[in-house]
Amino acid sequence: MLWNKNFTLLTLANLLLHVAAYSLFPLVYRWLIYEWHVTSLMASVASVAFGFSLCLPGIFNNYLVDTFSRKRVATYSIFVMALAGLLYPYLTSLWMVVMMRVLQGAVFGIALMATGSTLVIDVTSSSKRNAANRVFTWAGVLGIGIGLAVGLQGEDFLTMEYLLYASAACCGIAGLLISMVEVCFRAPLNLPLCSTDRFILFRTLLPGINLLVVPFVLGVLFASIPETFFYLCMTGGFLVYLLIRQLFKAPMSGRLQVLIGQLLTFIGLSLLMLRYSVVIDGTGGVLVGLGAGFSLGQFLRMMVLLPLHCERGSGYHTFQMLWHAGMMCGFIVPGWLWRYSALEFYHIAMIVCLCGFLFYQIYIHGYFTRHMEGR
């Protein structure tokens, strides 16, 4: 059974953790611009330092979760992230903000590894682990949408300090949920301090690079559309994809799935370029969310099927790092090209979308098929 008590607790914790993390992006960005009067590019760089920091503790991941209690590694990391978030009002220079974002990103990366790449696998039977990785990922994606909406709309009702408390509270609840997970004790192994296990799996790197297309496009939109309605529509489109997947469980060709996903995303971007009415914006958001669901479904499938025996944790963490890195690359585009209009951002997103589609159809699908033969 997939939805046992332990897996449910971990999935809810993952949802709350992503809400906490991504609600800080619009908060910190606007705080730096309106309170500190820094440039858009500097505010973007400071904000996205979080996502690029996920890889910093990577070489120590395997040592941490096989030497210390996996639950404690996860909960302590989350609590550090919560406490760090409460310190923003007391920072006095930009480099302190960047270091705080780096610290939060590093412990967020450890928490993701200890939960999605380790505890989720520990509490799920071997026949359900592919489904567990998918559900855990969907929960994180929904958390991103909710978190961004909270960060954008929250200041209409609460001060930044109270929103920081809310983010910390989400982290605290996530940590408590994980502390309630029952998992078998594992005796410490005599492992080297540094390794690539549960950090990066080179076998999945090429499909992972192709995967970057999906979060990059989403990141560009998140940074250039400051409207909660858009995020609600996009989340709705993603939920429609989950409903379609639940109703039609027959496997779909990877080529067709990526074609549908990238085509819907392309059409959604085209509608968002028009921006004539709320209806068009909402339709564009729904199509982008639906397209992201189709594309992500196939890329995630590759990332969890390509790992060999005992490589699942490394493969899934590679997916997590690249997903967030792609989002950060998209976030920084509007800050980097702030002199240009939003149309230029959409053009970049559409070009990346097209390139990702061609890369998959010409090379990555064959790469995946060859590596799966005989398994």
C-alpha positions as CSV (number, residue, x, y, z in Angstrom):
1,M,0.0,0.0,0.0
2,L,1.4,3.4,-1.0
3,W,-0.5,5.7,1.3
4,N,0.6,4.3,4.6
5,K,1.0,6.5,7.6
6,N,4.7,7.1,7.2
7,F,4.5,8.0,3.5
8,T,1.5,10.4,4.1
9,L,3.5,12.2,6.8
10,L,6.5,12.6,4.5
11,T,4.4,13.8,1.6
12,L,2.6,16.5,3.8
13,A,6.0,17.5,5.2
14,N,7.3,17.9,1.7
15,L,4.3,20.1,0.7
16,L,4.8,22.4,3.7
17,L,8.6,22.6,3.2
18,H,8.2,23.8,-0.4
19,V,5.5,26.3,0.7
20,A,7.9,27.6,3.3
21,A,10.9,27.8,0.9
22,Y,9.2,29.4,-2.1
23,S,7.1,31.9,-0.2
24,L,10.4,33.6,0.6
25,F,11.3,34.2,-3.0
26,P,8.9,37.1,-3.7
27,L,9.2,38.3,-0.1
28,V,13.0,38.6,-0.2
29,Y,13.1,40.0,-3.7
30,R,10.6,42.8,-3.0
31,W,12.1,43.5,0.4
32,L,15.5,44.1,-1.2
33,I,14.1,46.3,-3.9
34,Y,11.7,48.4,-1.9
35,E,13.5,48.6,1.4
36,W,17.2,48.3,0.4
37,H,16.8,49.9,-3.0
38,V,19.1,47.4,-4.8
39,T,18.8,46.7,-8.5
40,S,16.5,44.1,-9.9
41,L,19.5,42.0,-10.9
42,M,21.1,42.1,-7.4
43,A,17.8,41.2,-5.8
44,S,17.4,38.3,-8.2
45,V,20.9,37.0,-7.6
46,A,20.4,37.2,-3.8
47,S,17.1,35.4,-4.1
48,V,18.2,32.5,-6.3
49,A,21.4,31.9,-4.3
50,F,19.0,29.6,-2.4
51,G,18.4,27.2,-5.2
52,F,22.0,27.0,-6.4
53,S,23.1,26.1,-2.9
54,L,21.3,22.8,-2.8
55,C,24.4,21.1,-4.3
56,L,26.9,22.5,-1.7
57,P,26.5,19.7,0.9
58,G,26.1,17.0,-1.8
59,I,29.3,15.2,-1.4
60,F,28.5,14.6,2.3
61,N,25.0,13.4,1.8
62,N,25.7,9.7,1.9
63,Y,27.9,10.0,5.0
64,L,25.2,12.0,6.8
65,V,22.2,9.7,6.3
66,D,24.2,6.5,6.9
67,T,26.1,7.7,9.9
68,F,23.4,9.6,11.8
69,S,19.7,9.1,12.3
70,R,18.0,9.9,9.0
71,K,15.0,11.4,10.7
72,R,17.3,13.7,12.8
73,V,19.2,14.8,9.7
74,A,16.0,15.8,8.1
75,T,14.4,17.5,11.1
76,Y,17.5,19.3,12.2
77,S,18.0,20.7,8.7
78,I,14.4,21.9,8.5
79,F,14.6,23.6,11.9
80,V,17.8,25.4,10.9
81,M,16.0,26.6,7.8
82,A,13.2,27.9,9.9
83,L,15.4,29.7,12.4
84,A,17.5,31.2,9.6
85,G,14.3,32.6,8.0
86,L,13.5,34.6,11.1
87,L,16.8,36.5,11.0
88,Y,16.2,38.4,7.8
89,P,14.9,41.6,9.6
90,Y,18.1,41.8,11.5
91,L,20.5,41.6,8.6
92,T,22.4,44.8,7.7
93,S,24.2,44.2,4.4
94,L,23.5,42.4,1.1
95,W,26.3,39.9,1.6
96,M,24.5,38.8,4.8
97,V,21.3,38.2,2.9
98,V,23.2,36.2,0.3
99,M,24.9,34.1,3.0
100,M,21.5,33.5,4.6
101,R,20.0,32.3,1.3
102,V,23.0,30.0,0.8
103,L,22.6,28.6,4.3
104,Q,18.9,28.0,3.8
105,G,19.5,26.4,0.4
106,A,22.1,24.1,1.7
107,V,19.9,22.8,4.6
108,F,16.9,22.6,2.2
109,G,19.0,20.4,0.0
110,I,19.9,18.1,2.9
111,A,16.3,17.9,3.9
112,L,15.2,16.9,0.4
113,M,17.9,14.3,0.2
114,A,17.1,12.8,3.6
115,T,13.3,12.7,2.8
116,G,12.7,12.2,-0.9
117,S,15.9,10.2,-1.6
118,T,16.1,8.2,1.6
119,L,13.1,8.1,4.0
120,V,10.5,7.8,1.2
121,I,12.4,4.8,-0.1
122,D,12.8,3.3,3.3
123,V,9.0,3.4,4.2
124,T,7.8,2.2,0.8
125,S,7.7,-1.3,-0.6
126,S,10.0,-1.9,-3.6
127,S,7.0,-2.3,-6.0
128,K,5.6,1.1,-5.0
129,R,8.8,3.2,-5.0
130,N,8.3,4.6,-8.6
131,A,4.8,5.8,-7.6
132,A,6.2,7.1,-4.3
133,N,8.8,9.3,-6.1
134,R,6.1,10.7,-8.4
135,V,3.7,11.5,-5.6
136,F,6.4,13.1,-3.5
137,T,7.4,15.2,-6.5
138,W,3.9,16.3,-7.3
139,A,3.5,17.4,-3.6
140,G,6.6,19.6,-3.9
141,V,5.4,21.1,-7.2
142,L,2.1,22.0,-5.6
143,G,3.9,23.5,-2.7
144,I,5.9,25.7,-5.0
145,G,2.8,27.2,-6.5
146,I,1.1,27.7,-3.1
147,G,4.3,29.2,-1.6
148,L,4.7,31.7,-4.5
149,A,1.0,32.7,-4.2
150,V,1.4,33.2,-0.4
151,G,4.6,35.3,-0.9
152,L,2.9,37.5,-3.5
153,Q,-0.4,38.0,-1.9
154,G,0.5,37.7,1.7
155,E,1.8,41.2,2.1
156,D,-1.7,42.5,1.3
157,F,-2.8,41.1,4.7
158,L,0.3,40.7,6.9
159,T,3.7,42.4,7.4
160,M,6.9,40.7,6.2
161,E,7.7,39.7,9.8
162,Y,4.5,37.8,10.2
163,L,5.0,36.1,6.8
164,L,8.5,35.1,7.9
165,Y,6.8,33.6,11.0
166,A,4.4,31.7,8.8
167,S,7.2,30.3,6.7
168,A,9.0,29.2,9.9
169,A,5.8,27.7,11.2
170,C,5.4,25.6,8.0
171,C,9.0,24.4,8.4
172,G,8.3,23.6,12.1
173,I,5.2,21.6,11.3
174,A,7.1,19.8,8.5
175,G,9.9,18.9,11.0
176,L,7.3,17.6,13.5
177,L,5.6,15.5,10.9
178,I,8.9,13.9,9.9
179,S,9.7,13.2,13.6
180,M,6.5,11.1,13.7
181,V,7.7,8.8,10.9
182,E,8.5,5.3,12.1
183,V,11.5,3.9,10.2
184,C,13.8,0.9,11.0
185,F,17.0,1.8,12.7
186,R,20.1,1.3,10.5
187,A,23.5,0.7,12.1
188,P,26.1,3.3,11.1
189,L,28.2,2.2,8.1
190,N,31.9,2.8,7.8
191,L,31.5,5.1,4.8
192,P,34.0,7.7,3.4
193,L,33.2,11.3,4.3
194,C,32.8,12.4,0.7
195,S,31.2,10.5,-2.2
196,T,28.7,11.1,-5.0
197,D,26.1,8.6,-3.6
198,R,22.8,10.3,-2.9
199,F,24.2,13.4,-4.6
200,I,24.5,13.0,-8.4
201,L,24.1,10.1,-10.8
202,F,25.9,10.7,-14.0
203,R,23.8,8.1,-15.8
204,T,20.8,10.4,-15.5
205,L,22.6,13.6,-16.2
206,L,21.7,14.0,-19.9
207,P,18.0,13.5,-19.3
208,G,18.3,15.8,-16.3
209,I,19.8,18.5,-18.5
210,N,16.8,18.1,-20.8
211,L,14.5,18.3,-17.8
212,L,15.8,21.8,-17.1
213,V,13.5,23.1,-19.8
214,V,10.4,22.6,-17.7
215,P,11.5,24.5,-14.5
216,F,13.3,27.2,-16.5
217,V,10.1,28.2,-18.3
218,L,8.2,28.1,-15.0
219,G,10.9,30.2,-13.4
220,V,10.7,32.9,-16.1
221,L,7.0,33.1,-15.7
222,F,7.2,33.2,-11.9
223,A,9.6,36.1,-12.0
224,S,7.7,38.1,-14.6
225,I,4.1,37.6,-13.6
226,P,3.4,39.0,-10.1
227,E,-0.3,37.9,-10.1
228,T,-1.7,35.3,-7.7
229,F,-4.5,34.5,-10.2
230,F,-2.0,33.2,-12.7
231,Y,-0.5,30.8,-10.1
232,L,-3.9,29.5,-9.2
233,C,-4.7,28.9,-12.8
234,M,-1.4,27.2,-13.5
235,T,-1.8,25.0,-10.4
236,G,-5.3,24.2,-11.7
237,G,-3.8,23.0,-15.0
238,F,-1.3,20.8,-13.1
239,L,-4.1,19.3,-11.1
240,V,-6.0,18.6,-14.4
241,Y,-2.9,16.7,-15.6
242,L,-2.9,14.6,-12.4
243,L,-6.6,13.8,-12.9
244,I,-6.0,12.8,-16.5
245,R,-3.2,10.6,-15.4
246,Q,-5.4,9.0,-12.7
247,L,-8.2,8.3,-15.2
248,F,-6.0,7.0,-18.1
249,K,-3.4,4.8,-16.5
250,A,-2.3,3.1,-19.7
251,P,1.4,4.0,-20.4
252,M,1.8,6.8,-23.0
253,S,4.7,7.0,-25.5
254,G,7.5,9.2,-24.1
255,R,7.8,11.0,-27.4
256,L,4.0,11.8,-27.5
257,Q,4.0,12.9,-23.8
258,V,6.8,15.4,-24.3
259,L,5.2,16.6,-27.6
260,I,1.9,17.2,-25.8
261,G,3.6,18.9,-22.8
262,Q,5.9,21.2,-24.8
263,L,3.1,22.1,-27.3
264,L,0.7,23.0,-24.6
265,T,3.4,25.1,-22.9
266,F,4.2,26.8,-26.1
267,I,0.6,27.7,-26.7
268,G,0.2,28.9,-23.2
269,L,3.2,31.2,-23.6
270,S,1.8,32.5,-26.8
271,L,-1.5,33.4,-25.0
272,L,0.4,35.1,-22.1
273,M,2.2,37.3,-24.7
274,L,-1.2,38.7,-25.7
275,R,-2.4,39.5,-22.2
276,Y,-5.6,41.1,-23.5
277,S,-7.8,39.9,-20.6
278,V,-8.1,38.0,-17.4
279,V,-9.6,35.1,-19.3
280,I,-6.6,34.8,-21.7
281,D,-4.2,35.0,-18.8
282,G,-6.0,32.3,-17.0
283,T,-6.2,30.1,-20.0
284,G,-2.5,30.6,-20.6
285,G,-1.8,29.7,-17.0
286,V,-3.9,26.5,-17.2
287,L,-2.2,25.4,-20.4
288,V,1.3,26.0,-19.0
289,G,0.5,24.0,-15.9
290,L,-1.0,21.2,-17.9
291,G,1.9,21.2,-20.3
292,A,4.4,21.2,-17.4
293,G,2.6,18.2,-15.9
294,F,2.9,16.2,-19.2
295,S,6.5,17.0,-19.7
296,L,7.5,16.5,-16.1
297,G,5.8,13.2,-16.0
298,Q,8.0,11.7,-18.7
299,F,11.3,13.4,-17.4
300,L,10.6,12.1,-13.9
301,R,9.9,8.7,-15.3
302,M,13.3,8.6,-16.9
303,M,15.0,9.9,-13.8
304,V,13.6,7.2,-11.6
305,L,13.9,4.3,-14.1
306,L,17.4,4.9,-15.3
307,P,19.2,4.3,-12.0
308,L,20.5,0.7,-11.4
309,H,20.2,-1.3,-8.2
310,C,20.9,0.9,-5.1
311,E,21.2,4.0,-7.3
312,R,17.6,5.3,-6.8
313,G,18.5,7.7,-4.1
314,S,21.3,9.3,-6.2
315,G,19.1,9.4,-9.3
316,Y,16.2,11.1,-7.5
317,H,18.4,13.6,-5.8
318,T,19.9,14.5,-9.2
319,F,16.4,15.2,-10.4
320,Q,15.7,17.4,-7.3
321,M,18.8,19.5,-7.7
322,L,18.3,20.0,-11.5
323,W,14.7,20.8,-11.0
324,H,15.4,23.6,-8.5
325,A,18.5,24.8,-10.5
326,G,16.3,25.1,-13.6
327,M,13.8,27.2,-11.6
328,M,16.6,29.5,-10.4
329,C,17.9,30.0,-13.9
330,G,14.4,31.0,-15.0
331,F,14.0,33.3,-12.0
332,I,17.1,35.3,-12.9
333,V,16.2,36.1,-16.5
334,P,13.9,39.0,-15.9
335,G,16.3,40.5,-13.4
336,W,19.2,40.1,-15.9
337,L,17.2,41.5,-18.8
338,W,15.2,44.1,-16.8
339,R,15.6,46.7,-19.5
340,Y,13.6,44.6,-21.9
341,S,9.8,44.0,-22.0
342,A,8.0,41.0,-20.8
343,L,7.6,39.9,-24.4
344,E,11.4,39.3,-24.6
345,F,11.1,37.0,-21.6
346,Y,8.4,35.0,-23.2
347,H,10.4,34.7,-26.4
348,I,13.4,33.3,-24.5
349,A,11.1,30.8,-22.7
350,M,9.6,29.8,-26.1
351,I,13.0,29.2,-27.6
352,V,14.1,27.1,-24.7
353,C,10.9,25.2,-24.9
354,L,11.5,24.4,-28.6
355,C,15.1,23.5,-28.0
356,G,14.2,21.1,-25.2
357,F,11.6,19.4,-27.3
358,L,14.0,18.9,-30.2
359,F,16.8,17.6,-27.9
360,Y,14.4,15.1,-26.4
361,Q,13.0,13.9,-29.8
362,I,16.4,13.7,-31.5
363,Y,18.6,12.3,-28.8
364,I,17.2,11.8,-25.3
365,H,14.4,9.4,-26.1
366,G,16.8,7.1,-27.9
367,Y,19.3,7.4,-25.0
368,F,16.6,6.3,-22.5
369,T,15.5,3.5,-24.7
370,R,19.0,2.1,-25.2
371,H,19.8,2.2,-21.5
372,M,16.5,0.5,-20.6
373,E,16.9,-2.4,-23.0
374,G,17.3,-5.8,-21.3
375,R,16.1,-4.5,-17.9
